[in-house]
Amino acid sequence: MMSRGHICHNCGVHGMSIFCEFRSVPVHSVLLMPTWEVAMNYPRGDIVLGFCKTCGFISNVAFNPDMQEYSSRYEETQGFSPTFNTFHQNLASRLINRYNLHGKDIIEIGCGKGEFLTILCETGKNRGVGFDPSYISDRNRSEAKDRITFIKDFYSEKYANYQGDFVCCKMTLEHIQKTSDFLSTVRRSIGNRPNTIVFFQVPSVTRILRELAFWDIYYEHCSYFSIGSLARLFRKCGLDIIDLTKDYDDQYLMIEARPGDGKSGFLLKQENDLEELTQDVVYFSKNYQNKLDAWKRNLQEITQNGRRAIIWGSGSKGVAFLTTLNIQNEIEFVVDINPYKHGMYMAGTGQKIVSPDFLQKYKPNVVIVMNPIYLEEVRQELNRMGLTIELITV
C-alpha cells in the first residue's frame, strides 16, 4: 500500500495509505436520470481509497464535494421494501423504548424523505425537525406531519438553535468528507445537555472489505467506518459511547452516545479493531480484482450461453456493480420496486429501470439481486407473477 500526504478527516493525522482505486465512476448513483443520454454523460470522478493506520478511518482522498447534487432528484428511499420497513419500524420501537422517547423533541440530520423521523414521531407522539435538501413534502401523508418541521437544507452551525432530546443521523455521515468537523458541530449544538441521546447509523466497511464487496464502494460515499473507527471519532468529538451494534445482516453500524468528554466509561471490546481492520484492508487490496474478474467471467458465460440476465435493485449497489464491471450491452434492464424510478436510466451505463411486472414480458433467465437481504422478498415477487427464474446474489 502506498502512503501519501493526505490528511485523515477523522483524527487529523497526515499520511493515508492508498489501497484501492476505481477510476471514472459516476459521481451520483441515485439521482433520477430521465434519459439515456443524461445517464451516459453524467459527470464522473475517481475513487482512491486511503486507510488511516492511526484510527482506522477509510476515505476517498480524490473526493470533490463540489460535484455532489442533493435535491428532489435524489431518490434514495428504501421505503417501498417490506423488509426494510420492518427493520425501520423495529429500530424505531427499540430506540423509543430504550430512551423513553414519548412526547420528546427529535432531530434527524439527513432525514431523506422523512420516513424514519415520521415513524419516531408517530409511534412515540414526538415532535420532530428534519434536515435534508432532498425532502419532498407531497410524499409525507402521516398524521404526525403537523408535529414535524422539515428544513430542505444541509445541517450546519446555523441550525444550532434547534435542540432535541434525541439527535439521529442515519446513512448520512458516510457522505460527509470532513467527518470530525461535522460531528464536532453536532456536539457543540448540544452544548451542556447531558441527557441528549445521539444515534448514528452508517454502512460497515468491515463487511465490505471481507466480502470484497466492490459494489458497496461508490462516489457519494467518501467516508467509510469500522465499528472501532466510528467509536474513536465519537470519543474525539466529545461524545461518550453507550452502545455499539450491527444490524441488517451486519450491513449497518449503529452507535448510541451522549455528550461528555469522550473519555468517560470503559472502552467497549468492539472498539479494539485496528489490527484486524488493517488485515482486512490488506486482504481487500490483494483480492478485490479477483472478485471483479470472477463476476466478469460469470456474466460472460451467461451471455455466451444465450441467457438473459437482469439486475434487481437500481440503487447505489447496482450502479457501482455495473460501472465497475463496465457492463452495458450484457444487461439491458434493471428492476426496481420504487415507482419513482421506473422509466429512468442507470448512471454511467444507461440501462433502463423497469418495474417487476416487466419481467413477465421480458422473461430473463437470471436475476442478480444486488442485496442478499432482499432475496426472499424478490423470490416472493417472482412467485406472485408465476415466474421461475434463477436467482443470484452478490
C-alpha positions as CSV (number, residue, x, y, z in Angstrom):
1,M,0.0,0.0,0.0
2,M,1.3,3.4,-0.9
3,S,1.3,6.2,1.6
4,R,0.7,9.8,0.5
5,G,0.3,13.1,2.3
6,H,-3.5,13.0,2.5
7,I,-5.0,14.1,5.9
8,C,-7.3,11.8,7.8
9,H,-10.5,13.7,8.4
10,N,-11.3,11.6,11.4
11,C,-8.2,12.0,13.5
12,G,-6.2,14.7,11.7
13,V,-3.1,12.6,11.1
14,H,-1.3,13.0,7.7
15,G,-0.4,10.1,5.5
16,M,-3.3,7.9,4.4
17,S,-2.2,4.6,2.8
18,I,-3.8,4.2,-0.7
19,F,-5.0,0.6,-1.2
20,C,-7.7,0.7,-3.9
21,E,-8.6,2.8,-7.0
22,F,-11.6,2.9,-9.2
23,R,-11.4,5.4,-12.0
24,S,-14.1,7.4,-13.8
25,V,-17.2,6.4,-11.9
26,P,-20.5,8.4,-11.9
27,V,-20.4,11.0,-9.1
28,H,-24.0,10.2,-8.2
29,S,-25.8,6.9,-8.3
30,V,-29.4,7.6,-7.1
31,L,-30.1,10.9,-8.9
32,L,-33.0,10.3,-11.3
33,M,-31.6,10.2,-14.8
34,P,-34.6,10.9,-17.2
35,T,-32.9,9.9,-20.5
36,W,-30.2,7.5,-21.7
37,E,-28.1,10.5,-22.8
38,V,-28.2,12.2,-19.4
39,A,-27.3,8.9,-17.7
40,M,-24.3,8.2,-20.1
41,N,-23.0,11.7,-19.9
42,Y,-23.3,12.3,-16.2
43,P,-20.1,13.7,-14.6
44,R,-17.6,11.2,-13.4
45,G,-14.9,11.2,-10.7
46,D,-12.3,8.9,-9.2
47,I,-12.4,6.8,-6.1
48,V,-9.0,6.5,-4.4
49,L,-9.4,4.8,-1.1
50,G,-6.9,5.7,1.7
51,F,-6.6,4.0,5.0
52,C,-5.5,5.7,8.2
53,K,-3.3,3.4,10.2
54,T,-3.7,5.5,13.3
55,C,-7.5,5.5,13.7
56,G,-8.8,3.0,11.0
57,F,-10.7,5.6,9.0
58,I,-11.1,5.0,5.3
59,S,-11.9,7.7,2.8
60,N,-11.9,8.6,-0.9
61,V,-9.0,11.0,-1.0
62,A,-10.0,12.0,-4.5
63,F,-13.5,13.1,-3.5
64,N,-14.7,16.5,-4.7
65,P,-17.8,17.7,-2.7
66,D,-18.5,20.4,-5.3
67,M,-19.6,17.6,-7.7
68,Q,-22.4,16.5,-5.4
69,E,-26.1,17.3,-6.0
70,Y,-28.6,16.6,-3.3
71,S,-32.0,17.8,-4.4
72,S,-35.5,16.4,-5.0
73,R,-34.0,14.4,-7.9
74,Y,-32.1,12.4,-5.2
75,E,-34.2,9.2,-4.9
76,E,-32.6,7.3,-2.1
77,T,-35.6,5.9,-0.3
78,Q,-35.8,2.2,0.5
79,G,-39.3,2.7,1.9
80,F,-41.0,0.5,-0.8
81,S,-39.4,-2.6,0.6
82,P,-41.4,-4.6,3.2
83,T,-38.1,-6.0,4.5
84,F,-36.6,-2.5,5.0
85,N,-39.8,-1.1,6.5
86,T,-39.9,-3.9,9.1
87,F,-36.3,-3.1,10.0
88,H,-37.1,0.6,10.3
89,Q,-40.2,0.1,12.5
90,N,-38.3,-2.3,14.8
91,L,-35.4,0.1,15.1
92,A,-37.6,3.0,16.0
93,S,-39.5,0.9,18.6
94,R,-36.3,-0.2,20.2
95,L,-34.9,3.3,20.5
96,I,-38.3,4.7,21.7
97,N,-38.4,2.0,24.4
98,R,-34.8,2.3,25.4
99,Y,-34.7,6.1,25.8
100,N,-38.3,6.7,26.7
101,L,-38.9,8.8,23.6
102,H,-42.5,9.8,24.3
103,G,-43.6,13.4,23.8
104,K,-40.0,14.4,23.2
105,D,-38.2,16.6,20.6
106,I,-36.4,14.6,17.9
107,I,-33.9,16.0,15.4
108,E,-32.8,14.0,12.3
109,I,-29.9,15.1,10.3
110,G,-30.0,13.8,6.7
111,C,-33.6,12.7,7.0
112,G,-34.1,11.9,3.3
113,K,-37.8,11.6,2.6
114,G,-38.5,11.8,6.3
115,E,-39.6,8.2,6.8
116,F,-37.7,7.3,10.0
117,L,-38.3,10.6,11.7
118,T,-42.0,10.2,10.9
119,I,-42.1,6.7,12.5
120,L,-40.4,8.1,15.6
121,C,-43.0,10.9,15.8
122,E,-45.9,8.7,15.1
123,T,-45.0,5.9,17.4
124,G,-43.8,8.0,20.4
125,K,-46.1,11.0,19.8
126,N,-42.9,13.0,19.5
127,R,-42.2,16.3,17.8
128,G,-39.5,16.4,15.1
129,V,-37.2,18.6,13.0
130,G,-35.6,17.0,9.9
131,F,-32.9,18.4,7.7
132,D,-32.4,17.3,4.1
133,P,-32.4,19.1,0.8
134,S,-33.9,16.1,-0.9
135,Y,-37.1,16.0,1.2
136,I,-40.4,16.1,-0.8
137,S,-43.3,17.2,1.3
138,D,-46.0,15.9,-1.0
139,R,-45.0,12.3,-0.3
140,N,-45.5,12.6,3.5
141,R,-49.1,11.8,4.4
142,S,-48.6,10.9,8.1
143,E,-50.9,12.0,10.8
144,A,-47.8,13.2,12.6
145,K,-46.8,15.6,9.8
146,D,-48.1,18.6,11.7
147,R,-45.7,17.9,14.6
148,I,-42.7,17.7,12.2
149,T,-40.8,20.6,10.6
150,F,-38.7,19.7,7.6
151,I,-35.9,22.0,6.5
152,K,-34.7,21.5,3.0
153,D,-31.1,22.3,3.7
154,F,-27.9,20.7,4.9
155,Y,-27.4,20.7,8.7
156,S,-24.8,23.2,9.8
157,E,-23.8,25.5,12.6
158,K,-26.5,28.0,11.7
159,Y,-29.1,25.5,12.9
160,A,-27.5,25.0,16.3
161,N,-30.5,26.7,18.0
162,Y,-32.6,23.6,17.2
163,Q,-32.4,21.5,20.3
164,G,-33.5,17.9,20.7
165,D,-33.8,15.2,23.3
166,F,-32.7,12.7,20.7
167,V,-30.5,13.5,17.7
168,C,-30.2,10.9,15.0
169,C,-28.3,10.8,11.7
170,K,-28.8,7.7,9.6
171,M,-26.8,6.8,6.5
172,T,-25.5,10.4,6.1
173,L,-22.1,10.6,7.8
174,E,-20.6,8.4,5.0
175,H,-21.5,11.2,2.5
176,I,-19.5,13.8,4.5
177,Q,-15.9,14.4,3.8
178,K,-14.8,16.3,6.9
179,T,-16.3,13.9,9.4
180,S,-14.6,15.3,12.5
181,D,-15.7,18.9,11.7
182,F,-19.2,17.8,11.1
183,L,-19.6,15.7,14.3
184,S,-17.9,18.5,16.3
185,T,-20.7,20.8,15.0
186,V,-23.3,18.4,16.2
187,R,-21.6,18.2,19.6
188,R,-21.4,22.0,20.0
189,S,-25.1,22.3,19.1
190,I,-26.0,20.0,22.0
191,G,-23.9,22.1,24.5
192,N,-24.4,21.3,28.2
193,R,-27.4,19.0,27.7
194,P,-26.1,15.7,29.2
195,N,-29.4,13.8,28.8
196,T,-29.5,14.3,25.0
197,I,-29.0,11.0,23.2
198,V,-27.1,10.8,19.9
199,F,-27.7,8.0,17.4
200,F,-25.8,7.5,14.2
201,Q,-26.1,4.7,11.6
202,V,-23.5,4.1,8.8
203,P,-22.5,1.2,6.5
204,S,-20.0,-1.2,7.8
205,V,-16.7,-1.1,5.9
206,T,-15.6,-4.3,7.7
207,R,-18.2,-6.3,5.8
208,I,-17.3,-4.6,2.5
209,L,-13.6,-5.5,2.9
210,R,-14.2,-9.1,4.0
211,E,-16.7,-9.8,1.3
212,L,-14.7,-7.9,-1.4
213,A,-18.0,-6.1,-2.0
214,F,-16.8,-3.6,-4.6
215,W,-20.5,-2.8,-5.4
216,D,-20.7,-1.1,-2.0
217,I,-18.0,1.4,-2.9
218,Y,-19.3,4.5,-4.8
219,Y,-18.5,8.1,-5.2
220,E,-21.2,9.6,-2.8
221,H,-19.7,7.5,0.0
222,C,-16.5,9.4,0.6
223,S,-16.1,8.1,4.2
224,Y,-16.1,4.5,5.4
225,F,-16.2,3.3,9.0
226,S,-15.5,0.2,11.1
227,I,-17.1,0.0,14.4
228,G,-13.8,1.0,16.1
229,S,-13.1,4.0,13.8
230,L,-16.6,5.3,14.3
231,A,-16.2,5.0,18.1
232,R,-12.8,6.7,18.0
233,L,-14.4,9.6,16.1
234,F,-17.2,10.0,18.6
235,R,-14.8,10.0,21.5
236,K,-12.5,12.5,19.9
237,C,-15.5,14.8,19.4
238,G,-16.6,14.7,23.0
239,L,-19.3,12.0,23.0
240,D,-19.4,9.2,25.5
241,I,-20.5,5.9,24.0
242,I,-23.4,4.0,25.3
243,D,-23.6,1.1,22.8
244,L,-22.2,-0.1,19.5
245,T,-24.2,-2.6,17.4
246,K,-24.6,-4.1,13.9
247,D,-27.8,-4.8,12.2
248,Y,-29.4,-5.5,8.8
249,D,-27.4,-8.6,8.2
250,D,-24.3,-6.8,9.6
251,Q,-24.5,-4.2,6.8
252,Y,-25.1,-1.3,9.2
253,L,-23.2,0.0,12.2
254,M,-25.1,1.8,14.9
255,I,-23.7,3.9,17.7
256,E,-25.6,5.4,20.6
257,A,-23.9,8.1,22.7
258,R,-24.4,11.1,24.9
259,P,-22.5,14.3,25.3
260,G,-19.5,14.2,27.6
261,D,-15.7,14.5,27.2
262,G,-15.3,11.3,25.2
263,K,-13.1,9.8,27.9
264,S,-15.8,8.6,30.4
265,G,-16.5,5.0,30.9
266,F,-14.8,1.8,29.7
267,L,-13.8,1.1,26.2
268,L,-16.2,-1.4,24.6
269,K,-14.5,-4.5,23.4
270,Q,-15.8,-3.9,19.8
271,E,-13.7,-0.7,19.6
272,N,-10.4,-2.6,19.7
273,D,-10.4,-3.5,16.0
274,L,-7.4,-1.6,14.5
275,E,-5.2,-4.6,14.0
276,E,-7.9,-6.8,12.5
277,L,-9.1,-3.9,10.3
278,T,-5.6,-3.4,8.9
279,Q,-5.6,-7.1,7.9
280,D,-9.0,-6.6,6.2
281,V,-7.6,-3.7,4.2
282,V,-4.6,-5.7,3.1
283,Y,-6.9,-8.7,2.1
284,F,-9.2,-6.4,0.1
285,S,-6.3,-4.7,-1.7
286,K,-4.8,-8.1,-2.7
287,N,-8.1,-9.8,-3.7
288,Y,-10.7,-7.4,-5.0
289,Q,-9.5,-7.7,-8.6
290,N,-10.1,-11.4,-8.4
291,K,-13.7,-10.7,-7.4
292,L,-14.1,-8.4,-10.4
293,D,-12.7,-10.9,-12.8
294,A,-14.9,-13.7,-11.4
295,W,-18.0,-11.6,-12.0
296,K,-16.9,-10.7,-15.5
297,R,-16.5,-14.4,-16.3
298,N,-19.8,-15.2,-14.8
299,L,-21.7,-12.6,-16.9
300,Q,-19.7,-13.5,-20.0
301,E,-20.7,-17.1,-19.5
302,I,-24.4,-16.2,-19.1
303,T,-24.3,-14.2,-22.4
304,Q,-22.4,-16.8,-24.3
305,N,-24.9,-19.4,-23.4
306,G,-27.7,-17.3,-24.9
307,R,-29.2,-16.5,-21.5
308,R,-30.5,-13.1,-20.4
309,A,-29.7,-11.6,-17.1
310,I,-31.2,-8.6,-15.3
311,I,-30.3,-6.7,-12.2
312,W,-32.7,-6.3,-9.3
313,G,-32.0,-3.0,-7.5
314,S,-31.2,0.3,-9.2
315,G,-29.7,2.0,-6.2
316,S,-26.0,2.7,-5.5
317,K,-25.1,-1.0,-5.3
318,G,-26.5,-1.6,-8.8
319,V,-24.7,1.4,-10.3
320,A,-21.4,0.5,-8.7
321,F,-21.7,-3.1,-9.8
322,L,-22.4,-2.1,-13.5
323,T,-19.9,0.7,-13.7
324,T,-17.1,-1.1,-12.0
325,L,-17.5,-4.1,-14.3
326,N,-18.2,-1.8,-17.3
327,I,-21.4,-3.6,-18.1
328,Q,-23.6,-2.2,-20.8
329,N,-24.9,-4.5,-23.6
330,E,-24.6,-7.6,-21.5
331,I,-27.5,-6.4,-19.3
332,E,-30.3,-4.4,-20.8
333,F,-32.6,-3.6,-17.9
334,V,-32.6,-3.1,-14.1
335,V,-35.7,-3.8,-12.0
336,D,-36.7,-1.7,-9.0
337,I,-39.8,-1.7,-6.8
338,N,-39.7,2.1,-6.4
339,P,-42.2,3.5,-8.9
340,Y,-40.5,6.9,-8.9
341,K,-37.5,5.2,-10.7
342,H,-39.5,3.5,-13.4
343,G,-38.6,4.8,-16.9
344,M,-35.3,6.3,-15.6
345,Y,-31.8,5.2,-16.5
346,M,-28.7,3.9,-14.7
347,A,-26.0,6.5,-14.3
348,G,-22.9,5.7,-16.3
349,T,-24.1,2.5,-18.1
350,G,-27.6,3.5,-19.3
351,Q,-29.8,0.5,-18.5
352,K,-33.5,1.4,-18.4
353,I,-35.1,0.9,-14.9
354,V,-38.3,-1.1,-15.1
355,S,-41.0,-2.4,-12.7
356,P,-41.1,-6.0,-11.6
357,D,-44.1,-6.6,-13.8
358,F,-41.9,-6.0,-16.9
359,L,-40.3,-9.4,-16.2
360,Q,-43.5,-11.2,-17.3
361,K,-42.9,-9.9,-20.8
362,Y,-39.1,-9.9,-20.8
363,K,-38.6,-13.3,-19.2
364,P,-35.0,-13.2,-18.2
365,N,-33.2,-16.4,-17.3
366,V,-31.2,-14.9,-14.4
367,V,-31.9,-12.2,-11.8
368,I,-28.9,-10.8,-10.0
369,V,-30.2,-9.5,-6.6
370,M,-28.0,-6.6,-5.5
371,N,-28.6,-7.1,-1.8
372,P,-28.9,-10.6,-0.3
373,I,-31.2,-9.4,2.4
374,Y,-33.9,-8.9,-0.2
375,L,-33.6,-12.4,-1.7
376,E,-36.7,-13.8,-0.1
377,E,-38.7,-10.6,-0.9
378,V,-37.6,-10.9,-4.6
379,R,-38.5,-14.6,-4.7
380,Q,-42.0,-13.9,-3.4
381,E,-42.5,-11.2,-6.0
382,L,-41.4,-13.6,-8.8
383,N,-43.7,-16.3,-7.4
384,R,-46.6,-13.8,-7.4
385,M,-46.0,-13.3,-11.1
386,G,-45.7,-17.1,-11.7
387,L,-42.1,-16.8,-12.9
388,T,-39.4,-19.3,-12.4
389,I,-36.1,-17.6,-12.7
390,E,-32.6,-18.4,-11.4
391,L,-31.7,-16.0,-8.6
392,I,-28.1,-15.0,-7.9
393,T,-27.0,-12.6,-5.1
394,V,-23.8,-10.6,-5.0
